[in-house]
Amino acid sequence: MKFFRNSFMVALSAMSLSFAAGDTKTPPGDFYDEVSRLNKVLSEVNRKYVEDVNPTELTDAALNGIRDILDPHTTVFTPKDYEGLKVSMEGKFGGVGITISLRDNILTVISPLSGTPAFRLGIRAGDRIRKIDGKDTKGLSLDDAVSKLRGKIGTDVTVSIEREGVADLMEFTITRAEIVVHAVPYFGMVTKDIGYIKLATFSDKTRSDVENAIRGLKKQGMKKLILDMRYNPGGLLNQAIEISELFLKQGNVIVSTLGRTQRTESRARRDGILGADVPMAVLVNQGSASAAEIVSGALQDWDRALVVGKTSFGKGSVQTIFPLDNQGNALKLTTAFYYLPFGRCINKPENGIKGLKLQEEEAASEEEEGAAADTVKKDSVVRDTFYTNNGRMMFGGGGITPDVDVELSPMPWVVQVQERMAMYFKFAVKVRPSLDAANVKIDANWVVPDSLYTQFKEFCMKDTNFVKVKSNALVGVDQLEKSIVHEQNYMGDSSKTVTDTTLANRLADMRKALEAKRDAQFDENKDYIKDGIKRELLTAMVNDSVSTAFSLKRDEQLKEAIKYLSDTGLYKKTISGPGKRPADKPKQKKK
C-alpha cells in the first residue's frame, strides 16, 4: 500500500509539473542529447514492451512524427519509392509503353504510347490485363502491376488481354524497351499566329522538349505563344531555370534560394530564343506547383508573360535528396525556400508546417526605426506586397496569382458523374468493335451522330453503378425522410416509413421530379456529351495529339488567353503597369 501511495504522489507531482509548464514553449535541447534520449526510448520499447514490436514499424512511426513537425514535403523514401522518384526525374525507364489504371477494379489500358512496343503490337485503350506472366492480376495493386510491367530493357513480359468483342483472352509477349516520357506531350497552333505548348513536368529533357516545340511552332508561323502549365506538379529546379532562360534576357534574375545552409541566385546566362517582341501568356491553376511556379512567377515578375487561370498551388520550397544507405533508402529534406526575382516567396503557410518563419524573421529585421509598438499587429498584406519590373503590385506567400482570373463554368451534375465514372472511356471501348466493323473513319472532322448519342444515354442508364449515384438534392430528400421517420418514432410510432400520406406523397413527387431533372440533363448537355464521346474515340482510334487538339476548342481558360493575345491594346494595358518599380524599401540592420 505504501508503494502504491508513493507511486501515486510521484505521478501526481509529474502531472502538476506538466500542467504548470504547459503554457510555455519547450526550449531546444542539445541535439545529441535529444538523439540519445530517442535511442533510449526505442531501446526500452524493443526490450521491454508487453508484446513484440516490429522495429521497421517503430522506426517508420518515429520518422513520420519527425515529418509532421517539419513540412509535408520532407519524407523518407523506401528503395521502391526512391526508384520511382528517379524514374520521374530522368523521364525514361524500361517498360512496354502503356498507361494503365484500375477500372471497376480491373487492370485496364488507358492508352498505349505511340511508337512503343505495346503500341506496335496493337494493344488498345480499354484492353483489360487479366494476367501478367501467367499470374492472375485480380487484387493486384496499380503500383505492383507497374513494377511487373517495367524491367530491364530487352527482357520479355507476357500479358493476357481481355478485349471487347473478342471471346478468348489474347496473349501478347512484349519485349521491354526504353520508354521516354516527354515533358511536352502536345504542341500546336491554336490560331493562325498563336502557338500552344503543353508543359507537363520538369525532368532531365524538359528544356530540349520545349526548344523543339518552339522551333516547330515557328515553322508553322507562330507570332505569339501560350505556355500551359496547368496541373504541372513541378520537378527539377535546374530545368525551371533553363525554361525561364528561353524567354528572358541575359542577366535577368530567375530565382533565389535561401535556407540555413543554402543561399543561391540564378540568372539567365543568355538571351532567350523567343524575343521580348513575342507576346506570351502562361496558363496556371491550383495544380501548378514548384518548378511551374518558378517559371510563371519569373515571367510575371519581369512582365514577360501574362498569367491566366487560377491561383497556383503555392509550393515554394526546395527539397534535396540524401541517400541513407546502400539499400536505396533516402531522405527527401526541405532545405530552402525559393524567391522570385523581386523578393516574392510563393510558399503558402499550409505547404510548410513551420510556415514562412525564415521570411518572417527577415521581415522583422528590416523594420524601420519608427516601427509601431510590439502590441500593434503588423499588416501582413503590406508586408507581403511586391512589384513587378513594370510596377504592377503582387503579393507573396500565396502561390502565383494570375493577372487574368478565369473561373470555370460549373459542370452539371450528370456530366460530373459521367466524367468521374469514366463513362465516355467505357463507352468508347464498348462501341469500337462495331465502328471498326462498319469501317467508320474517325478523325478531327468526324461528327458524332445522334444515334451514337442515344446509344450512350442507354449505355449509362443500363450501368447499375451509374444509376445508383444520387445527386445532392436526392440525398437531401433521403435525409429529410429519415428525419421525419425519426420524429415519428420519437412520438411513439415505430414504423420505418413515413406514415403521413400527404408527406409521403410529397417526398415521392420530389424524387420523381429530381429523377426527371437528371434525365433532362442529358439533352441539356448534348453538345458536351457528344464532345466527350468524340474525345475518347479520337484517343482510342487515332492518337492523343488529335484528341488534345480537339479538347482545347472547349477550354475556357485557353480562350481567355487567346483573347488577350489577339488584342494588342488589351494585352499591353494589362501587362504594362505604371512602367516603373517603386524604390525598394531600405533594409534595416539587426540590432
MOJO-V643344 format. One record per backbone hydrogen bond with DSSP energy under -0.5 kcal/mol. NH is the residue of the N-H (numbers start at 1). CO is the residue of the C=O. Records with the same first field share a line. If there is no record, write none. Layout:
BEGIN
NH->CO ; CO
END
This chain:
BEGIN
5->1
6->2
7->3
8->4
9->5
10->6
11->7
12->8
13->9
14->10
15->11
16->12
17->13
18->14
19->15
20->16
21->17
22->18 ; 19
24->21
34->30
35->31
36->32
37->33
38->34
39->35
40->36
41->37
42->38
43->39
44->40
45->41
46->42
47->43
48->44
49->45
55->53
58->54
59->55
60->56
61->57
62->58
63->59
64->60
65->61
66->62
67->63
68->64
69->65 ; 66
70->67
74->71
75->73 ; 332
77->75 ; 330
82->78
83->79
84->80
85->81
86->82
87->83
88->84
89->85
90->86
91->87
92->87
93->179
95->93 ; 177
99->111
100->98
101->108
103->101 ; 106
106->103
108->101
109->127
110->99 ; 108
111->99
113->97
116->113
118->96
120->116
121->117
122->118 ; 119
123->118
126->109
127->124
128->162
129->107 ; 127
130->128 ; 160
131->160
132->135
133->158
135->132
137->130
140->137
145->141
146->142
147->143
148->144
149->145
150->146
151->94
154->176
155->152
157->174
159->172
160->131
161->159 ; 170
162->128
163->161
166->163
170->161
172->159
174->157 ; 172
176->155 ; 174
177->95
179->93
180->178
181->91 ; 179
182->180
185->183
186->198
188->196
190->194
191->194
195->193 ; 224
196->188
197->226
198->186
199->197 ; 228
200->183 ; 198
201->183
202->234
203->201
204->89
206->203
209->205
210->206
211->207
212->208
213->209
214->210
215->211
216->212
217->213
218->214
219->215
220->216 ; 217
221->218
222->217
223->193
224->193
225->279
226->195
227->281
228->197 ; 226
229->227 ; 283
232->229
233->200 ; 231
236->202
240->236
241->237
242->238
243->239
244->240
245->241
246->242 ; 243
247->244
248->244
251->268
252->249
254->266
255->266
256->339
257->264
258->337
259->262
264->257
266->255
268->252
272->248
274->246
275->273
278->275
279->277
281->225
282->306
283->227
284->282 ; 308
288->285
289->232 ; 287
292->289
293->290
294->290
295->291
296->292
297->293
298->294
299->295
300->296
301->297
302->298
303->300
304->299
305->299
306->280
307->305
308->282 ; 306
309->404
310->284
312->400
313->288
316->314
318->336
320->333
322->331
324->329
325->329
328->325
330->77
331->322
332->75 ; 330
333->320 ; 331
335->318 ; 333
336->318
337->258
338->316
339->256
340->344
341->254
343->340
346->344
348->314
351->348
352->349
354->70
355->352
357->354
360->356
361->357
362->358
363->359
364->360
365->361
366->362 ; 363
367->364
371->368
376->373
377->375
380->378
383->379
384->380
385->382
386->394
388->392
389->301
391->388
394->386
396->384
397->345
398->399
399->346
401->399
402->400
403->307
404->307
406->309
407->405
416->412
417->413
418->414
419->415
420->416
421->417
422->419
423->418
426->422
427->423
428->424
429->425
430->426
431->427
432->428
433->429
435->431
436->432
437->433
438->434
439->436
440->435
442->440
443->441
446->443
452->449
453->449
454->450
455->451
456->452
457->453
458->454
459->455
460->456
461->457
462->458
463->459 ; 460
464->462
467->463
468->464
469->465 ; 466
475->471
476->472
477->473
478->474
479->475
480->476
481->477
482->478
483->479
484->480
485->481
486->482
487->483
488->484
489->485
490->486
491->487
492->489
493->488
494->492
501->499
504->500
505->501
506->502
507->503
508->504
509->505
510->506
511->507
512->508
513->509
514->510
515->511
516->512
517->513
518->514
519->515
520->516
521->517
522->518 ; 519
523->519
524->520
525->521 ; 522
526->523
529->525
530->526
531->527
532->528
533->529
534->530
535->531
536->532
537->533
538->534
539->535
540->536
541->537
542->538
543->538
547->543
548->544
549->545
550->546
551->547
552->548
553->549 ; 550
554->551
555->552
556->554
559->555
560->556
561->557
562->558
563->559
564->560
565->561
566->562
567->563
568->566
571->567
572->568
573->569
574->570
575->571
576->572
577->573
579->390 ; 576
580->390
581->389
END
